[in-house]
Amino acid sequence: MSVWKNLGEHTVYENPWLRVNLADVVLPDGRHLDHYLIRQRPVALATAVNEQDEVLLLWRHRFIPDSWGWELAAGVVEDGEDLEAAAAREMLEETGWRPGPLRHLLTVEPSNGLSDGRHHIYWSDSAEYVGHPTDDFESDRREWLPLKNVPDLVARGKVRASNSAAALLLLHHLRLG
């Protein structure tokens, strides 16, 4: 069994969203390795699929990779906040739509070779428009897109975030598959 063992780690940088730690890791063959890792707070995501099998998405720019793409509403779970409540809050703040009863879709680890970050993804089959999003700076626009177009959007690089791509492909399979 090839198990890496973490003998301990210490923080080299910290802010409210993450910690960068340096770990002393023992490889299966006995060698030691200094390994940087990122400890992150959980992230909650949410979307809705309406009766026309359209999914609510954000069109946004990500400055780090300098790319545009469709994404689900997402954000960090606040201390003591329930995952589902955080997902509902993020969807409302970023889209202006309040989701109906949410269901857990999946949990992904977007970069598990570098980070312990987990993204908890929820969806609803209903949503109510409340008004313009309070966090409208998060995206250029918010739209309902046909779920049937998801595989093509992912294949053409229009959904670049791995968490959104996984969620949308699973929703496509569950609803249309």
Summary of the structure (lengths in Angstrom):
residues: 177
radius of gyration: 18.3
end to end distance: 37.1
largest distance: 58.4
contacts: 524
relative contact order: 0.19
helix: 23%
strand: 44%
